[in-house]
Amino acid sequence: MPKRPFTVLLDLNVRTSCDVPLHRQLYLGIRGLILDGRLKPGARLPSTRSLAADLGLARTTLLNAFEQLVFEGYLEGKVGSGTKVSTHIPGDVRHLAASTQFIRLPKSRHKPRVAQRAPRYSLNTTLPAAPIRPLRPGLPDIESLPFELWSRLTTRHWRQAASEFTHHGDSLGFLPLRKAICEYVSKLRAVRCEPDEVLITSGAQQALYLCATTLLDVGERVWMEDPGYPRARAAFSSAKLKIVPIPVDAEGLQVSVGVKQHSAPQMIYVTPSFQCPLGVMMSLQRRFELLRVASVKNAWILEDDYFSEYRYGTNPVASLQSLDRNERVIYIGNFSKSIVPFLRIGFLIVPPSIVNVIRMARSTVSRQPPGVDQAALADFIGEGHLERHIRVVDAFGKPSNQVHTYTGGRRFEHSISILSNRIY
């Protein structure tokens, strides 16, 4: 008798001794089975009750994992008809990353795109600073910020600064911080990386401009979400790139519109986990389409993981980078919105083929952020403070979200539709 399709679920390795929550391990395992083709589109899954019994897990654990997979588009579920693998997933997805485990990929047949020009840095595009006021989007609750803890951590490293930071150090950034970032984004965002592919920057803005001036030449095309992040537009404009606005709907960037109406891009900038400013999440089908376009056109994708930590009412979604098997995605992150606004430390996770190019370009225009701040941040992440802090901020943010959603609905009634209730 042939095996039923869901028998592969019984081989999932879920460990109670692991520091990754059980529902997260289960989510990653089922996601991997879907992406490597062992669970086909349309395949029906057993009930959460029977699968929980077979795996020896609580049914709540199964429900949490299934809920996240349905939310991200990997599974489809209807009351009375059970759960099945989404039919929107391409039948042949073996070229995609199946798990968070890092796998060294063969070299791409494409030569890495690097700008032939020397970087031309311009300060002709500036944006006014937004005033600080209650309920301002993008600003965490001041009372929740960990000032006292941050002060203790920096003091700890100032005491040993003479021995730790009297030299310039690795041009990629403080190694313990790069290791901590790798572990953190792998666990929470399913990002695949190693410390030698992480470059510490002075915030996301430097990361954007560095990529724009290092990887593209003057006049080359960058697709950008419309509406989109103003400071990304400023970085691309200052680098003298041709900005091509692509409309956004409830599923994110409309890839098909870009393909039909515009010339092929050399770079695509997206905020797939929390689109700025609309707050929508890019659907799984759109992510596949975007990766396909980047692979065929030999274009870079800049994934700005803006505010991905905060998902009021839902769990964090896996990154676009985790689906990339052709080394097209450059992952951008920063900590100014997740810890304290004045902490201008960000990071780039780049494919191995361009690590040295990015490293040399950054060294030409600036040094890395202060060593004490990097060391304090490494401790803040490694000792678990960041994850605890995010839970606190998430709780503080709920009333703000409710106020924005309620007042927006009251004021505009039927004139608008609320695509996302994530405001902070």
Contacts in CASP RR format, 6 or more apart in sequence:
PFRMAT RR
TARGET T0000
AUTHOR 0000-0000-0000
METHOD contacts of the structure
MODEL  1
MPKRPFTVLLDLNVRTSCDVPLHRQLYLGIRGLILDGRLKPGARLPSTRS
LAADLGLARTTLLNAFEQLVFEGYLEGKVGSGTKVSTHIPGDVRHLAAST
QFIRLPKSRHKPRVAQRAPRYSLNTTLPAAPIRPLRPGLPDIESLPFELW
SRLTTRHWRQAASEFTHHGDSLGFLPLRKAICEYVSKLRAVRCEPDEVLI
TSGAQQALYLCATTLLDVGERVWMEDPGYPRARAAFSSAKLKIVPIPVDA
EGLQVSVGVKQHSAPQMIYVTPSFQCPLGVMMSLQRRFELLRVASVKNAW
ILEDDYFSEYRYGTNPVASLQSLDRNERVIYIGNFSKSIVPFLRIGFLIV
PPSIVNVIRMARSTVSRQPPGVDQAALADFIGEGHLERHIRVVDAFGKPS
NQVHTYTGGRRFEHSISILSNRIY
5 39 0 8 1.000
5 40 0 8 1.000
5 43 0 8 1.000
5 44 0 8 1.000
6 39 0 8 1.000
6 43 0 8 1.000
6 44 0 8 1.000
6 45 0 8 1.000
6 46 0 8 1.000
6 51 0 8 1.000
8 33 0 8 1.000
8 38 0 8 1.000
8 39 0 8 1.000
9 30 0 8 1.000
9 33 0 8 1.000
9 45 0 8 1.000
9 46 0 8 1.000
9 51 0 8 1.000
9 54 0 8 1.000
9 55 0 8 1.000
10 54 0 8 1.000
10 55 0 8 1.000
12 25 0 8 1.000
12 26 0 8 1.000
12 29 0 8 1.000
12 30 0 8 1.000
12 33 0 8 1.000
12 55 0 8 1.000
13 25 0 8 1.000
14 22 0 8 1.000
14 25 0 8 1.000
14 26 0 8 1.000
14 55 0 8 1.000
14 57 0 8 1.000
15 25 0 8 1.000
16 22 0 8 1.000
18 25 0 8 1.000
20 28 0 8 1.000
20 187 0 8 1.000
22 57 0 8 1.000
22 61 0 8 1.000
23 61 0 8 1.000
23 62 0 8 1.000
23 64 0 8 1.000
23 65 0 8 1.000
23 68 0 8 1.000
24 65 0 8 1.000
24 187 0 8 1.000
24 315 0 8 1.000
26 55 0 8 1.000
26 57 0 8 1.000
26 61 0 8 1.000
26 62 0 8 1.000
26 65 0 8 1.000
27 64 0 8 1.000
27 65 0 8 1.000
27 68 0 8 1.000
27 69 0 8 1.000
28 99 0 8 1.000
28 100 0 8 1.000
28 190 0 8 1.000
29 99 0 8 1.000
30 39 0 8 1.000
30 65 0 8 1.000
30 69 0 8 1.000
30 74 0 8 1.000
30 75 0 8 1.000
31 69 0 8 1.000
31 74 0 8 1.000
31 98 0 8 1.000
31 99 0 8 1.000
31 318 0 8 1.000
32 98 0 8 1.000
32 99 0 8 1.000
33 39 0 8 1.000
33 98 0 8 1.000
34 74 0 8 1.000
34 85 0 8 1.000
34 89 0 8 1.000
34 93 0 8 1.000
35 93 0 8 1.000
35 96 0 8 1.000
35 97 0 8 1.000
35 98 0 8 1.000
35 99 0 8 1.000
35 323 0 8 1.000
36 93 0 8 1.000
36 94 0 8 1.000
36 96 0 8 1.000
36 98 0 8 1.000
37 91 0 8 1.000
37 93 0 8 1.000
37 94 0 8 1.000
39 45 0 8 1.000
39 85 0 8 1.000
40 85 0 8 1.000
40 91 0 8 1.000
41 85 0 8 1.000
41 86 0 8 1.000
41 87 0 8 1.000
41 88 0 8 1.000
41 89 0 8 1.000
41 90 0 8 1.000
41 91 0 8 1.000
42 76 0 8 1.000
42 84 0 8 1.000
42 85 0 8 1.000
42 86 0 8 1.000
42 87 0 8 1.000
43 84 0 8 1.000
43 85 0 8 1.000
44 82 0 8 1.000
44 83 0 8 1.000
44 84 0 8 1.000
45 51 0 8 1.000
45 66 0 8 1.000
45 75 0 8 1.000
45 82 0 8 1.000
45 83 0 8 1.000
45 84 0 8 1.000
45 85 0 8 1.000
46 54 0 8 1.000
47 82 0 8 1.000
48 59 0 8 1.000
48 62 0 8 1.000
48 63 0 8 1.000
48 66 0 8 1.000
48 83 0 8 1.000
49 59 0 8 1.000
51 62 0 8 1.000
52 58 0 8 1.000
52 59 0 8 1.000
52 61 0 8 1.000
52 62 0 8 1.000
55 62 0 8 1.000
64 315 0 8 1.000
66 75 0 8 1.000
66 83 0 8 1.000
68 314 0 8 1.000
68 315 0 8 1.000
68 317 0 8 1.000
69 75 0 8 1.000
70 76 0 8 1.000
70 77 0 8 1.000
70 83 0 8 1.000
71 314 0 8 1.000
71 315 0 8 1.000
71 317 0 8 1.000
72 284 0 8 1.000
72 317 0 8 1.000
72 318 0 8 1.000
73 86 0 8 1.000
73 88 0 8 1.000
73 283 0 8 1.000
73 284 0 8 1.000
74 85 0 8 1.000
74 86 0 8 1.000
74 89 0 8 1.000
74 284 0 8 1.000
75 83 0 8 1.000
75 84 0 8 1.000
75 85 0 8 1.000
75 86 0 8 1.000
76 83 0 8 1.000
76 84 0 8 1.000
76 85 0 8 1.000
76 86 0 8 1.000
76 87 0 8 1.000
77 83 0 8 1.000
77 84 0 8 1.000
86 284 0 8 1.000
88 284 0 8 1.000
88 285 0 8 1.000
89 284 0 8 1.000
89 285 0 8 1.000
89 288 0 8 1.000
90 288 0 8 1.000
93 288 0 8 1.000
95 325 0 8 1.000
95 326 0 8 1.000
96 288 0 8 1.000
96 291 0 8 1.000
96 323 0 8 1.000
96 324 0 8 1.000
96 325 0 8 1.000
97 103 0 8 1.000
97 192 0 8 1.000
97 322 0 8 1.000
97 323 0 8 1.000
97 324 0 8 1.000
97 325 0 8 1.000
99 190 0 8 1.000
100 186 0 8 1.000
100 187 0 8 1.000
100 190 0 8 1.000
100 191 0 8 1.000
100 192 0 8 1.000
100 322 0 8 1.000
101 192 0 8 1.000
102 186 0 8 1.000
102 192 0 8 1.000
102 193 0 8 1.000
102 194 0 8 1.000
103 192 0 8 1.000
105 325 0 8 1.000
105 327 0 8 1.000
107 353 0 8 1.000
108 326 0 8 1.000
108 327 0 8 1.000
108 353 0 8 1.000
110 298 0 8 1.000
112 351 0 8 1.000
112 353 0 8 1.000
112 354 0 8 1.000
112 357 0 8 1.000
113 215 0 8 1.000
113 216 0 8 1.000
113 266 0 8 1.000
113 298 0 8 1.000
113 299 0 8 1.000
113 300 0 8 1.000
114 214 0 8 1.000
114 215 0 8 1.000
114 354 0 8 1.000
114 357 0 8 1.000
115 213 0 8 1.000
115 214 0 8 1.000
115 215 0 8 1.000
115 216 0 8 1.000
115 217 0 8 1.000
116 217 0 8 1.000
117 217 0 8 1.000
117 218 0 8 1.000
119 213 0 8 1.000
119 214 0 8 1.000
119 361 0 8 1.000
119 364 0 8 1.000
119 365 0 8 1.000
120 213 0 8 1.000
120 218 0 8 1.000
120 239 0 8 1.000
120 240 0 8 1.000
121 209 0 8 1.000
121 213 0 8 1.000
121 238 0 8 1.000
121 365 0 8 1.000
122 238 0 8 1.000
122 239 0 8 1.000
122 240 0 8 1.000
123 238 0 8 1.000
124 238 0 8 1.000
125 234 0 8 1.000
125 235 0 8 1.000
125 237 0 8 1.000
125 238 0 8 1.000
126 234 0 8 1.000
127 230 0 8 1.000
127 231 0 8 1.000
127 234 0 8 1.000
130 136 0 8 1.000
132 139 0 8 1.000
135 400 0 8 1.000
135 403 0 8 1.000
135 404 0 8 1.000
135 423 0 8 1.000
137 277 0 8 1.000
137 404 0 8 1.000
137 423 0 8 1.000
137 424 0 8 1.000
138 307 0 8 1.000
138 337 0 8 1.000
138 424 0 8 1.000
139 341 0 8 1.000
139 424 0 8 1.000
140 337 0 8 1.000
140 338 0 8 1.000
140 341 0 8 1.000
140 393 0 8 1.000
140 396 0 8 1.000
140 397 0 8 1.000
140 424 0 8 1.000
141 393 0 8 1.000
141 396 0 8 1.000
141 397 0 8 1.000
141 400 0 8 1.000
143 396 0 8 1.000
144 389 0 8 1.000
144 392 0 8 1.000
144 393 0 8 1.000
144 396 0 8 1.000
145 339 0 8 1.000
145 340 0 8 1.000
146 339 0 8 1.000
146 340 0 8 1.000
146 385 0 8 1.000
146 389 0 8 1.000
147 340 0 8 1.000
149 380 0 8 1.000
149 385 0 8 1.000
150 339 0 8 1.000
150 340 0 8 1.000
150 343 0 8 1.000
150 376 0 8 1.000
150 380 0 8 1.000
153 376 0 8 1.000
153 379 0 8 1.000
153 380 0 8 1.000
154 372 0 8 1.000
154 373 0 8 1.000
154 376 0 8 1.000
156 376 0 8 1.000
156 379 0 8 1.000
157 164 0 8 1.000
157 371 0 8 1.000
157 372 0 8 1.000
157 375 0 8 1.000
157 376 0 8 1.000
157 379 0 8 1.000
158 372 0 8 1.000
161 371 0 8 1.000
161 372 0 8 1.000
164 371 0 8 1.000
164 375 0 8 1.000
165 371 0 8 1.000
165 372 0 8 1.000
165 375 0 8 1.000
168 367 0 8 1.000
171 359 0 8 1.000
171 362 0 8 1.000
171 363 0 8 1.000
171 368 0 8 1.000
172 178 0 8 1.000
172 196 0 8 1.000
172 198 0 8 1.000
172 199 0 8 1.000
172 200 0 8 1.000
172 355 0 8 1.000
172 359 0 8 1.000
172 368 0 8 1.000
173 199 0 8 1.000
173 200 0 8 1.000
173 368 0 8 1.000
173 374 0 8 1.000
174 200 0 8 1.000
174 368 0 8 1.000
174 371 0 8 1.000
174 374 0 8 1.000
174 375 0 8 1.000
174 378 0 8 1.000
175 195 0 8 1.000
176 375 0 8 1.000
176 378 0 8 1.000
177 200 0 8 1.000
177 374 0 8 1.000
177 375 0 8 1.000
177 377 0 8 1.000
177 378 0 8 1.000
177 381 0 8 1.000
178 195 0 8 1.000
178 196 0 8 1.000
178 198 0 8 1.000
178 200 0 8 1.000
178 347 0 8 1.000
179 195 0 8 1.000
179 378 0 8 1.000
180 377 0 8 1.000
180 378 0 8 1.000
180 381 0 8 1.000
180 382 0 8 1.000
181 198 0 8 1.000
181 347 0 8 1.000
181 381 0 8 1.000
182 191 0 8 1.000
182 193 0 8 1.000
182 194 0 8 1.000
182 195 0 8 1.000
182 198 0 8 1.000
183 381 0 8 1.000
183 382 0 8 1.000
184 381 0 8 1.000
184 382 0 8 1.000
184 386 0 8 1.000
185 191 0 8 1.000
185 193 0 8 1.000
185 319 0 8 1.000
185 331 0 8 1.000
185 349 0 8 1.000
186 192 0 8 1.000
186 193 0 8 1.000
188 309 0 8 1.000
188 316 0 8 1.000
188 387 0 8 1.000
189 305 0 8 1.000
189 308 0 8 1.000
189 316 0 8 1.000
189 318 0 8 1.000
189 319 0 8 1.000
189 321 0 8 1.000
189 322 0 8 1.000
190 318 0 8 1.000
190 319 0 8 1.000
190 322 0 8 1.000
191 319 0 8 1.000
191 321 0 8 1.000
191 322 0 8 1.000
191 331 0 8 1.000
191 349 0 8 1.000
192 321 0 8 1.000
192 322 0 8 1.000
193 331 0 8 1.000
193 349 0 8 1.000
196 352 0 8 1.000
196 355 0 8 1.000
197 349 0 8 1.000
197 350 0 8 1.000
197 351 0 8 1.000
197 352 0 8 1.000
197 355 0 8 1.000
198 347 0 8 1.000
198 348 0 8 1.000
198 349 0 8 1.000
199 347 0 8 1.000
199 348 0 8 1.000
199 349 0 8 1.000
199 350 0 8 1.000
199 355 0 8 1.000
199 358 0 8 1.000
199 359 0 8 1.000
199 362 0 8 1.000
200 345 0 8 1.000
200 346 0 8 1.000
200 347 0 8 1.000
200 368 0 8 1.000
200 369 0 8 1.000
200 374 0 8 1.000
201 207 0 8 1.000
201 210 0 8 1.000
201 334 0 8 1.000
201 345 0 8 1.000
201 346 0 8 1.000
201 347 0 8 1.000
201 348 0 8 1.000
201 362 0 8 1.000
201 368 0 8 1.000
201 369 0 8 1.000
202 344 0 8 1.000
202 345 0 8 1.000
202 346 0 8 1.000
202 366 0 8 1.000
202 368 0 8 1.000
202 369 0 8 1.000
203 334 0 8 1.000
203 336 0 8 1.000
203 344 0 8 1.000
203 345 0 8 1.000
203 346 0 8 1.000
203 369 0 8 1.000
204 304 0 8 1.000
204 306 0 8 1.000
204 332 0 8 1.000
204 333 0 8 1.000
204 334 0 8 1.000
204 336 0 8 1.000
204 346 0 8 1.000
205 231 0 8 1.000
205 235 0 8 1.000
206 346 0 8 1.000
206 362 0 8 1.000
206 366 0 8 1.000
207 332 0 8 1.000
207 333 0 8 1.000
207 334 0 8 1.000
207 346 0 8 1.000
207 347 0 8 1.000
207 348 0 8 1.000
208 231 0 8 1.000
208 232 0 8 1.000
208 235 0 8 1.000
208 236 0 8 1.000
208 269 0 8 1.000
208 302 0 8 1.000
208 304 0 8 1.000
208 332 0 8 1.000
209 235 0 8 1.000
209 238 0 8 1.000
209 239 0 8 1.000
210 348 0 8 1.000
210 358 0 8 1.000
210 361 0 8 1.000
210 362 0 8 1.000
210 365 0 8 1.000
211 267 0 8 1.000
211 300 0 8 1.000
211 302 0 8 1.000
211 330 0 8 1.000
211 332 0 8 1.000
211 348 0 8 1.000
211 358 0 8 1.000
212 222 0 8 1.000
212 235 0 8 1.000
212 236 0 8 1.000
212 238 0 8 1.000
212 239 0 8 1.000
212 241 0 8 1.000
212 267 0 8 1.000
213 239 0 8 1.000
213 361 0 8 1.000
214 354 0 8 1.000
214 357 0 8 1.000
214 358 0 8 1.000
214 361 0 8 1.000
215 266 0 8 1.000
215 267 0 8 1.000
215 300 0 8 1.000
215 354 0 8 1.000
215 357 0 8 1.000
216 222 0 8 1.000
216 239 0 8 1.000
216 241 0 8 1.000
216 266 0 8 1.000
216 267 0 8 1.000
218 239 0 8 1.000
218 240 0 8 1.000
218 241 0 8 1.000
219 240 0 8 1.000
219 241 0 8 1.000
219 242 0 8 1.000
220 241 0 8 1.000
220 242 0 8 1.000
220 266 0 8 1.000
220 267 0 8 1.000
221 241 0 8 1.000
221 242 0 8 1.000
221 244 0 8 1.000
221 262 0 8 1.000
221 263 0 8 1.000
221 264 0 8 1.000
221 265 0 8 1.000
221 266 0 8 1.000
221 267 0 8 1.000
222 236 0 8 1.000
222 241 0 8 1.000
222 242 0 8 1.000
222 243 0 8 1.000
222 244 0 8 1.000
222 265 0 8 1.000
222 266 0 8 1.000
222 267 0 8 1.000
222 268 0 8 1.000
222 269 0 8 1.000
223 244 0 8 1.000
223 246 0 8 1.000
223 253 0 8 1.000
223 258 0 8 1.000
223 262 0 8 1.000
223 265 0 8 1.000
223 267 0 8 1.000
223 268 0 8 1.000
223 269 0 8 1.000
224 232 0 8 1.000
224 233 0 8 1.000
224 236 0 8 1.000
224 243 0 8 1.000
224 244 0 8 1.000
224 245 0 8 1.000
224 246 0 8 1.000
224 268 0 8 1.000
224 269 0 8 1.000
225 245 0 8 1.000
225 246 0 8 1.000
225 248 0 8 1.000
225 252 0 8 1.000
225 253 0 8 1.000
225 269 0 8 1.000
225 270 0 8 1.000
225 271 0 8 1.000
225 275 0 8 1.000
225 276 0 8 1.000
226 245 0 8 1.000
226 246 0 8 1.000
226 247 0 8 1.000
226 248 0 8 1.000
227 248 0 8 1.000
227 277 0 8 1.000
227 278 0 8 1.000
228 248 0 8 1.000
228 271 0 8 1.000
228 275 0 8 1.000
228 276 0 8 1.000
228 277 0 8 1.000
229 269 0 8 1.000
229 271 0 8 1.000
229 276 0 8 1.000
229 277 0 8 1.000
229 304 0 8 1.000
229 306 0 8 1.000
232 269 0 8 1.000
232 304 0 8 1.000
233 243 0 8 1.000
236 243 0 8 1.000
236 269 0 8 1.000
237 243 0 8 1.000
241 267 0 8 1.000
244 258 0 8 1.000
244 262 0 8 1.000
244 263 0 8 1.000
244 265 0 8 1.000
246 253 0 8 1.000
246 254 0 8 1.000
246 255 0 8 1.000
246 257 0 8 1.000
246 258 0 8 1.000
246 262 0 8 1.000
247 254 0 8 1.000
247 257 0 8 1.000
248 254 0 8 1.000
248 275 0 8 1.000
248 278 0 8 1.000
248 280 0 8 1.000
249 280 0 8 1.000
250 280 0 8 1.000
250 419 0 8 1.000
251 280 0 8 1.000
251 282 0 8 1.000
251 283 0 8 1.000
251 285 0 8 1.000
251 286 0 8 1.000
252 272 0 8 1.000
252 275 0 8 1.000
252 280 0 8 1.000
252 281 0 8 1.000
252 282 0 8 1.000
252 283 0 8 1.000
252 286 0 8 1.000
253 268 0 8 1.000
253 270 0 8 1.000
253 272 0 8 1.000
253 275 0 8 1.000
253 282 0 8 1.000
253 286 0 8 1.000
253 290 0 8 1.000
254 286 0 8 1.000
255 286 0 8 1.000
255 289 0 8 1.000
255 290 0 8 1.000
255 293 0 8 1.000
256 289 0 8 1.000
259 293 0 8 1.000
264 297 0 8 1.000
264 299 0 8 1.000
265 293 0 8 1.000
265 297 0 8 1.000
265 299 0 8 1.000
266 299 0 8 1.000
266 300 0 8 1.000
267 299 0 8 1.000
267 300 0 8 1.000
267 301 0 8 1.000
267 302 0 8 1.000
268 290 0 8 1.000
268 293 0 8 1.000
268 294 0 8 1.000
268 299 0 8 1.000
268 300 0 8 1.000
268 301 0 8 1.000
268 302 0 8 1.000
269 301 0 8 1.000
269 302 0 8 1.000
269 304 0 8 1.000
270 282 0 8 1.000
270 290 0 8 1.000
270 301 0 8 1.000
270 302 0 8 1.000
270 303 0 8 1.000
270 304 0 8 1.000
270 320 0 8 1.000
271 303 0 8 1.000
271 304 0 8 1.000
271 305 0 8 1.000
271 306 0 8 1.000
272 281 0 8 1.000
272 282 0 8 1.000
272 287 0 8 1.000
272 303 0 8 1.000
272 319 0 8 1.000
272 320 0 8 1.000
273 281 0 8 1.000
273 282 0 8 1.000
273 305 0 8 1.000
273 306 0 8 1.000
273 307 0 8 1.000
273 308 0 8 1.000
273 316 0 8 1.000
273 317 0 8 1.000
273 319 0 8 1.000
274 281 0 8 1.000
274 306 0 8 1.000
274 307 0 8 1.000
274 308 0 8 1.000
274 310 0 8 1.000
274 420 0 8 1.000
274 422 0 8 1.000
275 281 0 8 1.000
275 282 0 8 1.000
276 304 0 8 1.000
276 306 0 8 1.000
276 307 0 8 1.000
278 419 0 8 1.000
278 420 0 8 1.000
279 419 0 8 1.000
279 420 0 8 1.000
279 422 0 8 1.000
280 419 0 8 1.000
280 420 0 8 1.000
281 317 0 8 1.000
281 420 0 8 1.000
282 290 0 8 1.000
282 320 0 8 1.000
287 320 0 8 1.000
287 323 0 8 1.000
288 323 0 8 1.000
290 301 0 8 1.000
290 320 0 8 1.000
291 301 0 8 1.000
291 320 0 8 1.000
291 323 0 8 1.000
291 324 0 8 1.000
291 326 0 8 1.000
291 328 0 8 1.000
291 329 0 8 1.000
293 299 0 8 1.000
294 300 0 8 1.000
294 301 0 8 1.000
294 326 0 8 1.000
294 328 0 8 1.000
294 329 0 8 1.000
295 326 0 8 1.000
295 328 0 8 1.000
299 328 0 8 1.000
300 328 0 8 1.000
300 329 0 8 1.000
300 330 0 8 1.000
301 320 0 8 1.000
301 324 0 8 1.000
301 328 0 8 1.000
301 329 0 8 1.000
301 330 0 8 1.000
302 330 0 8 1.000
302 332 0 8 1.000
303 319 0 8 1.000
303 320 0 8 1.000
303 321 0 8 1.000
303 329 0 8 1.000
303 330 0 8 1.000
303 331 0 8 1.000
303 332 0 8 1.000
304 332 0 8 1.000
304 333 0 8 1.000
305 319 0 8 1.000
305 331 0 8 1.000
305 332 0 8 1.000
305 333 0 8 1.000
306 333 0 8 1.000
306 337 0 8 1.000
307 337 0 8 1.000
307 422 0 8 1.000
307 424 0 8 1.000
308 316 0 8 1.000
308 317 0 8 1.000
308 319 0 8 1.000
309 316 0 8 1.000
309 338 0 8 1.000
309 390 0 8 1.000
310 338 0 8 1.000
310 390 0 8 1.000
310 393 0 8 1.000
310 394 0 8 1.000
310 397 0 8 1.000
310 422 0 8 1.000
310 424 0 8 1.000
311 317 0 8 1.000
311 422 0 8 1.000
312 394 0 8 1.000
312 397 0 8 1.000
312 398 0 8 1.000
312 401 0 8 1.000
312 421 0 8 1.000
312 422 0 8 1.000
312 424 0 8 1.000
319 331 0 8 1.000
320 329 0 8 1.000
321 329 0 8 1.000
321 331 0 8 1.000
321 349 0 8 1.000
327 351 0 8 1.000
327 352 0 8 1.000
327 353 0 8 1.000
328 351 0 8 1.000
329 351 0 8 1.000
330 348 0 8 1.000
330 349 0 8 1.000
330 350 0 8 1.000
330 351 0 8 1.000
331 348 0 8 1.000
331 349 0 8 1.000
331 350 0 8 1.000
332 346 0 8 1.000
332 347 0 8 1.000
332 348 0 8 1.000
333 346 0 8 1.000
333 347 0 8 1.000
333 348 0 8 1.000
334 345 0 8 1.000
334 346 0 8 1.000
334 347 0 8 1.000
335 343 0 8 1.000
335 345 0 8 1.000
335 346 0 8 1.000
335 377 0 8 1.000
336 342 0 8 1.000
336 343 0 8 1.000
336 344 0 8 1.000
336 345 0 8 1.000
336 346 0 8 1.000
338 386 0 8 1.000
338 389 0 8 1.000
338 390 0 8 1.000
338 393 0 8 1.000
339 377 0 8 1.000
339 380 0 8 1.000
339 386 0 8 1.000
339 389 0 8 1.000
343 373 0 8 1.000
343 377 0 8 1.000
344 369 0 8 1.000
345 369 0 8 1.000
345 373 0 8 1.000
345 374 0 8 1.000
345 377 0 8 1.000
346 369 0 8 1.000
348 358 0 8 1.000
350 358 0 8 1.000
362 368 0 8 1.000
368 374 0 8 1.000
379 385 0 8 1.000
380 386 0 8 1.000
393 424 0 8 1.000
397 424 0 8 1.000
400 423 0 8 1.000
400 424 0 8 1.000
401 421 0 8 1.000
401 422 0 8 1.000
401 423 0 8 1.000
401 424 0 8 1.000
404 421 0 8 1.000
404 423 0 8 1.000
405 418 0 8 1.000
405 421 0 8 1.000
405 423 0 8 1.000
408 416 0 8 1.000
408 418 0 8 1.000
409 416 0 8 1.000
409 418 0 8 1.000
END
